[in-house]
Amino acid sequence: MTFEEYLDSLQDKTVAVIGIGVSNQPLIELLLGRGVAVTACDKKDRAALGALADRLEAQGARLRLGPDYLQGLDQDVIFRTPGMRPDLPELSAAVARGSQLTSEMEAFFAVCPCTKIAVTGSDGKTTTTTIIAELLKRAGKTVHLGGNIGHPLLAETGGMRPGDIAVLELSSFQLMTMTHSPHIAVVTNLAPNHLDVHKDFAEYISAKENIFTHQAAEDIAVFNADNDITAEEAARAVGRARLFSRKREVEDGVFLRGEAIIARHGGEERQVMTTADIRLPGVHNVENYLAAIAAVDGLVPDGIIRDFAREFGGVEHRIELIRTRKGVRWYNDSIASSPSRTIAGLNSFAEKVILIAGGKDKGIPYDALGPVVNQHVKLLILCGATAGVIRRSVEQAENYAGLEIVDVDDYHQAVSLADSRAGEGDVVILSPASTSFDRFANFMERGRAFKEIVNELK
């Protein structure tokens, strides 16, 4: 089905769009512009939406706002927002009454006319997706970046051409009900995450696997050979499975041999570049490049990959250098909303660091974090709901040797304490190992708030 055919199919239907956030606003306005009867639903009240509510109503939308926004849904098509479980009682009741439940991303996959490359995983998604998109752009491709990064793409589908490439970062929430998979799928790694939303780890893994389970035989899926779960998934790939590894050589994929990054396929291999070419710090970023190279192999010349790696300084909120002040380097790693992300961040530095951590608990284990903190941290500053569980993971670890741990009320206190204790050559890093939702709307807001406080230091 083409994009225009899809829009035509909605002309005589009623549509509900749940969530009037950034990801759904373009969808709502697209449908209204085509004369579709749209009910826009959101748990926020009218005052919280402000001028946006007036604008949508002026375009013809009906609004259903406040705590009862999901009650009595009976529209023909219901678009759920990313992060909302599809089996909520209100949604299940609507489906039982005959409603079709979908999402902006599901609709995009059904009508996108061009090649789709998508990345998922517990860690490294955004950096890997960004590297893939930027490499393709430098190779002269027209790239549309979307999913969890970039911006919603369904409203732009009419301007896409078959020779373009859509590059997407996909979360487990977006993948839960997907019935289409991309032409090239990348799974960076899998570890417990988002267990405050998913029923269990098995459901989380199952959702992630939708990125490759609906592929065709001619499609490609890229897996991390060093992660037990993704290595096992490679054996179940529908199309061609490619592997990437820092620890061993693979027959089809990209791997590390000493400091050399080697691409191999069909018994032939070549050196793409070396780890010295990668400007980003940390072995996890070496893995991100291995995954990206495996995905774009044959689409991007090696010279472009090398030149880009030497220049690319990373993505905001991902071990982002904020400033160097009095010989102290301050980093923002607000994207680290899980212990595994913080572990990767700590492993990026040769020296012991001052770590600021803590936030909202999402129901995942913290046991693995404690030993790494004891090994890599000289002062641990905690704030937020997970302060206690992080402290316990550190103090109960076998290698605990009295690491100083200080609880504070907010980031102003955290930055002030870190500033008073850091000396020339030290590293201070915000890497929360927790979500931001205890105090911030998202990790971006959290990271920018932290950067503002750090930049205010005189």
TORDO-761461 format. One line per 5 residues: number of its first residue (from 0); their letters; for each residue x, y, z of C-alpha. Coordinates in Angstrom, 1 decimal. Layout:
REM TORDO-761461
NUM) a) X,Y,Z ~ ...
END
This chain:
REM TORDO-761461
0) mtfee) 0.0,0.0,0.0 ~ 1.3,3.5,-0.9 ~ 1.2,6.4,1.4 ~ -1.6,8.1,-0.5 ~ -3.6,4.9,-0.6
5) yldsl) -3.2,4.6,3.2 ~ -4.4,8.1,3.7 ~ -7.4,7.5,1.4 ~ -8.3,4.4,3.4 ~ -8.8,6.6,6.5
10) qdktv) -11.1,9.1,4.8 ~ -14.3,7.4,5.8 ~ -13.0,6.2,9.3 ~ -12.9,7.8,12.7 ~ -9.4,7.9,14.2
15) avigi) -8.2,8.4,17.8 ~ -4.5,9.4,18.4 ~ -3.4,8.7,22.0 ~ -0.8,11.1,23.2 ~ -0.4,14.6,22.0
20) gvsnq) 3.4,14.6,22.3 ~ 6.2,15.3,19.9 ~ 5.9,11.9,18.2 ~ 2.1,12.3,17.4 ~ 1.6,16.0,16.7
25) pliel) 2.7,15.7,13.1 ~ 0.4,12.6,12.7 ~ -2.6,14.5,14.1 ~ -2.0,17.5,11.8 ~ -1.4,15.3,8.8
30) llgrg) -4.7,13.5,9.3 ~ -6.7,16.6,10.0 ~ -5.2,18.2,6.8 ~ -6.6,15.3,4.9 ~ -10.1,15.7,6.4
35) vavta) -9.9,12.7,8.7 ~ -12.1,12.8,11.8 ~ -9.5,12.8,14.6 ~ -10.0,12.6,18.3 ~ -6.8,13.6,20.1
40) cdkkd) -6.4,12.0,23.5 ~ -4.0,12.9,26.3 ~ -3.9,12.6,30.1 ~ -2.8,16.2,30.4 ~ -5.5,18.8,30.9
45) raalg) -6.2,21.7,28.7 ~ -4.2,24.1,30.8 ~ -1.1,21.9,30.5 ~ -1.4,21.7,26.7 ~ -1.9,25.5,26.4
50) aladr) -2.0,26.9,22.9 ~ -1.5,23.5,21.3 ~ -5.1,22.5,22.4 ~ -6.5,25.7,20.7 ~ -4.5,25.1,17.6
55) leaqg) -5.6,21.5,17.2 ~ -9.2,22.3,17.7 ~ -9.0,25.1,15.2 ~ -7.8,22.5,12.7 ~ -10.8,20.3,13.4
60) arlrl) -9.6,17.9,16.1 ~ -11.9,16.7,19.0 ~ -10.0,16.7,22.3 ~ -10.4,14.1,25.0 ~ -8.2,15.3,27.9
65) gpdyl) -7.5,14.5,31.6 ~ -7.5,11.3,33.7 ~ -10.4,9.7,31.7 ~ -8.8,10.2,28.3 ~ -8.9,6.4,27.5
70) qgldq) -12.4,5.8,28.6 ~ -14.9,4.7,25.9 ~ -12.6,4.6,22.9 ~ -14.7,3.4,19.9 ~ -12.9,4.9,16.9
75) dvifr) -12.3,2.7,13.9 ~ -8.5,3.2,14.1 ~ -6.5,4.0,17.3 ~ -2.9,5.1,17.2 ~ -1.2,4.4,20.5
80) tpgmr) 1.7,6.5,21.7 ~ 5.2,4.9,22.1 ~ 5.6,3.6,25.6 ~ 1.9,2.7,26.1 ~ 1.2,-1.0,26.5
85) pdlpe) -1.1,-2.3,23.8 ~ -2.9,-4.6,26.3 ~ -4.2,-1.8,28.6 ~ -7.8,-2.7,29.5 ~ -9.2,0.3,27.7
90) lsaav) -7.4,-0.5,24.5 ~ -8.3,-4.2,24.7 ~ -11.9,-3.3,25.2 ~ -11.8,-1.0,22.1 ~ -10.2,-3.8,20.0
95) argsq) -12.9,-6.2,21.2 ~ -15.5,-3.7,19.9 ~ -13.8,-3.7,16.5 ~ -11.2,-0.9,16.7 ~ -7.9,-1.4,14.9
100) ltsem) -4.9,-0.6,17.1 ~ -1.8,0.7,15.5 ~ 1.0,3.3,15.9 ~ 2.7,5.9,13.8 ~ 5.8,3.7,13.4
105) eaffa) 3.7,0.6,12.4 ~ 1.9,2.7,9.7 ~ 5.2,4.1,8.5 ~ 6.7,0.6,8.0 ~ 3.6,-0.4,6.0
110) vcpct) 3.8,2.5,3.5 ~ 7.5,3.6,3.4 ~ 8.7,3.3,-0.2 ~ 12.4,3.1,0.5 ~ 15.0,0.9,2.1
115) kiavt) 14.7,0.8,5.9 ~ 17.6,0.3,8.3 ~ 16.7,0.0,11.9 ~ 18.7,-0.3,15.2 ~ 17.5,-1.6,18.5
120) gsdgk) 19.2,-3.0,21.7 ~ 19.5,-2.1,25.3 ~ 22.6,0.2,24.9 ~ 24.2,2.0,22.0 ~ 21.1,2.5,19.9
125) ttttt) 21.3,6.2,19.4 ~ 25.0,6.4,18.7 ~ 24.9,3.4,16.3 ~ 21.9,4.8,14.5 ~ 23.5,8.3,14.2
130) iiael) 26.7,6.8,12.8 ~ 24.8,4.8,10.2 ~ 22.8,7.8,9.1 ~ 25.8,10.1,8.9 ~ 27.9,7.6,7.0
135) lkrag) 25.1,7.1,4.4 ~ 24.7,10.9,4.0 ~ 28.5,11.3,3.4 ~ 28.2,8.6,0.8 ~ 25.7,10.7,-1.1
140) ktvhl) 22.5,9.0,0.0 ~ 19.2,10.8,0.9 ~ 18.6,9.8,4.5 ~ 15.5,10.1,6.6 ~ 16.3,9.8,10.3
145) ggnig) 13.5,8.9,12.7 ~ 12.1,6.6,15.4 ~ 13.4,7.4,18.8 ~ 15.7,10.1,17.3 ~ 15.2,12.6,14.5
150) hplla) 11.5,13.2,14.2 ~ 8.3,11.3,13.2 ~ 8.5,10.2,9.6 ~ 5.0,9.1,8.6 ~ 3.9,12.7,7.8
155) etggm) 7.0,13.0,5.5 ~ 6.5,9.7,3.6 ~ 4.9,11.4,0.6 ~ 8.2,13.1,-0.2 ~ 10.3,9.9,0.0
160) rpgdi) 11.7,8.1,-3.0 ~ 12.5,4.5,-3.6 ~ 16.3,5.3,-3.7 ~ 16.2,7.0,-0.3 ~ 17.1,5.3,3.0
165) avlel) 15.1,5.5,6.2 ~ 17.4,5.0,9.3 ~ 15.5,4.3,12.5 ~ 16.2,3.8,16.1 ~ 13.4,1.6,17.6
170) ssfql) 12.6,0.9,21.2 ~ 11.0,-2.2,22.7 ~ 7.8,-0.3,23.1 ~ 7.6,0.6,19.4 ~ 8.5,-3.0,18.4
175) mtmth) 6.0,-4.8,20.6 ~ 3.3,-5.0,18.0 ~ 5.3,-4.5,14.8 ~ 4.4,-6.9,12.0 ~ 7.0,-5.5,9.6
180) sphia) 10.8,-5.6,9.9 ~ 13.4,-3.4,8.2 ~ 15.6,-4.5,5.3 ~ 18.7,-4.2,7.5 ~ 18.2,-4.8,11.2
185) vvtnl) 20.8,-4.2,13.9 ~ 20.6,-5.5,17.5 ~ 23.4,-3.9,19.5 ~ 23.0,-6.0,22.7 ~ 20.3,-7.1,25.2
190) apnhl) 20.2,-6.8,28.9 ~ 17.4,-6.3,31.5 ~ 15.7,-2.9,30.8 ~ 12.3,-1.2,31.1 ~ 11.0,-3.9,33.4
195) dvhkd) 8.8,-1.2,34.9 ~ 6.7,-1.4,31.7 ~ 7.4,-4.9,30.4 ~ 5.9,-7.9,32.3 ~ 9.3,-9.5,32.4
200) faeyi) 12.6,-9.8,30.6 ~ 11.2,-12.5,28.3 ~ 8.6,-10.0,27.0 ~ 11.3,-7.3,26.5 ~ 13.4,-9.7,24.4
205) saken) 10.4,-10.8,22.4 ~ 9.5,-7.3,21.6 ~ 13.1,-6.5,20.4 ~ 13.1,-9.6,18.2 ~ 10.4,-8.1,16.0
210) ifthq) 13.1,-6.1,14.4 ~ 14.2,-9.2,12.5 ~ 11.5,-11.9,12.8 ~ 9.4,-10.4,9.9 ~ 12.3,-10.0,7.5
215) aaedi) 12.5,-11.7,4.1 ~ 15.2,-14.1,3.0 ~ 17.1,-11.4,1.1 ~ 17.3,-9.1,4.2 ~ 20.2,-8.7,6.6
220) avfna) 20.2,-8.8,10.4 ~ 23.3,-7.7,12.4 ~ 23.9,-9.2,15.8 ~ 26.4,-8.8,18.7 ~ 28.4,-12.0,18.9
225) dndit) 29.7,-11.0,22.3 ~ 26.2,-10.9,23.9 ~ 24.8,-14.3,24.8 ~ 21.2,-13.4,23.9 ~ 21.9,-11.7,20.6
230) aeeaa) 24.4,-14.4,19.5 ~ 21.7,-17.0,20.0 ~ 19.2,-14.9,18.1 ~ 21.5,-14.9,15.1 ~ 20.8,-18.6,14.6
235) ravgr) 17.1,-17.7,14.1 ~ 17.6,-14.9,11.6 ~ 15.2,-15.2,8.7 ~ 17.6,-13.6,6.2 ~ 21.4,-13.2,6.2
240) arlfs) 22.9,-13.0,9.7 ~ 26.0,-10.8,10.1 ~ 27.9,-10.7,13.4 ~ 30.1,-8.1,15.0 ~ 32.6,-8.8,17.8
245) rkrev) 35.4,-7.3,19.8 ~ 36.4,-10.6,21.2 ~ 36.5,-13.1,18.3 ~ 36.7,-13.4,14.6 ~ 33.5,-14.0,12.7
250) edgvf) 32.9,-15.6,9.3 ~ 30.4,-13.0,8.1 ~ 30.6,-9.6,9.7 ~ 33.0,-7.2,11.4 ~ 35.4,-7.9,14.2
255) lrgea) 38.5,-6.6,16.0 ~ 41.9,-8.1,15.4 ~ 44.3,-6.3,17.8 ~ 43.5,-2.7,17.0 ~ 42.4,-3.4,13.4
260) iiarh) 38.7,-3.4,12.5 ~ 38.2,-6.2,9.9 ~ 35.2,-6.8,7.7 ~ 34.8,-10.4,6.4 ~ 32.4,-12.0,4.0
265) ggeer) 32.5,-15.0,1.7 ~ 36.0,-16.0,2.8 ~ 37.5,-12.5,1.9 ~ 38.4,-9.9,4.4 ~ 39.8,-6.3,4.5
270) qvmtt) 40.9,-3.8,7.1 ~ 38.4,-0.9,7.3 ~ 40.3,1.1,9.9 ~ 41.8,0.9,13.4 ~ 40.5,1.8,16.8
275) adirl) 42.9,4.7,16.8 ~ 40.7,6.3,14.1 ~ 37.7,6.4,16.5 ~ 37.5,9.8,18.3 ~ 34.8,8.7,20.7
280) pgvhn) 36.1,7.2,24.0 ~ 35.3,3.8,25.3 ~ 35.2,0.2,24.1 ~ 31.4,0.4,23.8 ~ 31.9,3.0,21.0
285) venyl) 34.2,0.6,19.3 ~ 31.3,-1.9,19.4 ~ 28.9,0.8,18.0 ~ 31.3,1.3,15.0 ~ 31.6,-2.5,14.5
290) aaiaa) 27.7,-2.7,14.3 ~ 27.4,0.3,12.1 ~ 30.1,-0.9,9.6 ~ 28.4,-4.3,9.4 ~ 25.1,-2.6,8.5
295) vdglv) 26.5,-0.2,5.8 ~ 29.1,-2.6,4.4 ~ 28.8,-2.3,0.6 ~ 26.9,1.0,0.9 ~ 29.6,3.3,2.2
300) pdgii) 33.3,3.3,1.1 ~ 35.9,2.5,3.8 ~ 37.6,5.9,3.3 ~ 34.4,7.7,4.2 ~ 34.1,5.6,7.3
305) rdfar) 37.6,6.3,8.4 ~ 37.3,10.1,7.8 ~ 34.0,10.2,9.7 ~ 35.3,8.3,12.7 ~ 38.2,10.7,13.1
310) efggv) 35.9,13.7,13.2 ~ 32.7,12.5,15.0 ~ 32.6,13.7,18.6 ~ 29.4,11.9,19.6 ~ 25.8,12.6,20.4
315) ehrie) 24.5,14.9,23.1 ~ 24.0,13.4,26.5 ~ 26.3,10.4,25.7 ~ 29.6,10.9,27.5 ~ 29.4,14.4,26.2
320) lirtr) 32.2,16.7,27.3 ~ 30.6,19.8,28.8 ~ 33.7,21.7,29.7 ~ 37.2,21.6,31.2 ~ 37.5,23.8,34.3
325) kgvrw) 40.6,24.1,36.4 ~ 41.9,20.9,34.8 ~ 38.7,19.0,35.7 ~ 36.7,17.4,32.8 ~ 32.9,17.4,33.3
330) yndsi) 30.8,14.9,31.3 ~ 27.1,14.6,30.7 ~ 26.0,10.9,30.2 ~ 22.3,11.5,31.0 ~ 21.3,8.9,28.4
335) assps) 22.6,6.2,30.9 ~ 19.1,5.3,32.2 ~ 20.2,1.7,33.2 ~ 23.1,0.1,35.1 ~ 24.6,-1.3,31.9
340) rtiag) 24.8,2.1,30.3 ~ 26.6,3.5,33.4 ~ 28.9,0.5,33.4 ~ 29.9,1.2,29.8 ~ 30.4,4.9,30.6
345) lnsfa) 32.7,4.1,33.6 ~ 34.7,1.7,31.5 ~ 35.4,4.5,29.1 ~ 37.9,6.2,31.4 ~ 41.3,5.0,32.5
350) ekvil) 41.3,7.0,35.7 ~ 38.9,6.8,38.6 ~ 36.1,9.3,38.3 ~ 33.6,11.2,40.5 ~ 30.2,9.8,39.6
355) iaggk) 26.9,11.5,40.1 ~ 24.1,8.9,39.8 ~ 20.5,8.1,40.8 ~ 17.0,8.7,39.4 ~ 13.7,6.8,39.1
360) dkgip) 13.7,3.0,39.5 ~ 12.4,1.0,36.5 ~ 12.5,-2.4,38.2 ~ 15.8,-3.7,36.9 ~ 18.6,-5.3,39.0
365) ydalg) 21.6,-3.2,40.1 ~ 23.9,-6.0,41.3 ~ 26.3,-5.7,38.4 ~ 26.8,-2.0,38.9 ~ 28.3,-2.2,42.4
370) pvvnq) 31.6,-3.9,41.5 ~ 32.3,-1.6,38.6 ~ 31.6,1.5,40.7 ~ 34.1,0.2,43.3 ~ 36.6,-0.3,40.6
375) hvkll) 36.2,2.9,38.7 ~ 34.9,5.6,41.1 ~ 36.7,7.7,43.7 ~ 33.6,9.5,45.0 ~ 30.0,8.5,44.5
380) ilcga) 27.3,11.2,44.7 ~ 23.7,9.9,44.8 ~ 20.4,11.6,44.5 ~ 16.9,10.4,43.4 ~ 14.8,7.4,44.2
385) tagvi) 17.4,4.8,43.2 ~ 20.1,6.2,45.6 ~ 19.4,3.5,48.1 ~ 19.6,0.6,45.7 ~ 22.7,1.9,44.1
390) rrsve) 24.3,2.4,47.5 ~ 23.4,-1.2,48.4 ~ 24.9,-2.6,45.2 ~ 28.2,-0.9,45.9 ~ 28.4,-1.7,49.6
395) qaeny) 27.4,-5.3,49.2 ~ 29.9,-6.0,46.3 ~ 32.8,-8.2,47.2 ~ 35.3,-5.6,46.2 ~ 33.8,-2.8,48.4
400) aglei) 36.7,-1.2,50.3 ~ 35.0,1.8,51.9 ~ 34.3,4.0,48.8 ~ 32.9,7.3,50.0 ~ 29.2,7.7,49.1
405) vdvdd) 27.4,10.9,49.7 ~ 23.6,11.5,49.3 ~ 22.4,15.0,48.1 ~ 19.1,16.5,47.4 ~ 19.6,17.8,43.8
410) yhqav) 22.1,18.4,41.0 ~ 23.0,21.9,42.4 ~ 24.3,20.2,45.6 ~ 25.9,17.4,43.5 ~ 27.8,19.7,41.3
415) slads) 28.9,21.9,44.2 ~ 30.2,18.9,46.1 ~ 32.0,17.5,43.1 ~ 33.5,20.8,42.3 ~ 34.9,21.2,45.8
420) rageg) 36.4,17.7,45.8 ~ 37.8,17.5,42.3 ~ 41.4,18.3,41.5 ~ 43.3,18.9,38.3 ~ 43.1,15.8,36.1
425) dvvil) 39.9,14.5,37.6 ~ 36.8,13.5,35.7 ~ 33.3,14.3,37.0 ~ 30.5,12.4,35.1 ~ 26.7,12.4,35.4
430) spast) 25.7,8.8,34.5 ~ 22.5,8.1,36.5 ~ 21.9,4.4,35.9 ~ 18.3,5.3,36.2 ~ 15.5,7.0,34.3
435) sfdrf) 14.8,10.7,34.6 ~ 11.1,10.6,35.4 ~ 11.4,11.3,39.1 ~ 12.3,14.9,38.4 ~ 12.5,15.5,34.6
440) anfme) 10.4,14.9,31.5 ~ 13.1,12.9,29.8 ~ 16.9,12.3,29.8 ~ 17.4,15.3,27.5 ~ 15.9,17.7,29.9
445) rgraf) 17.9,16.1,32.7 ~ 21.2,16.4,30.8 ~ 20.6,20.0,29.8 ~ 19.7,20.9,33.4 ~ 23.0,19.3,34.5
450) keivn) 25.0,21.1,31.8 ~ 23.5,24.4,32.8 ~ 24.5,24.0,36.4 ~ 28.0,22.9,35.4 ~ 28.4,25.8,33.0
455) elk) 27.4,28.2,35.8 ~ 30.5,27.3,37.8 ~ 32.8,30.3,38.1
END
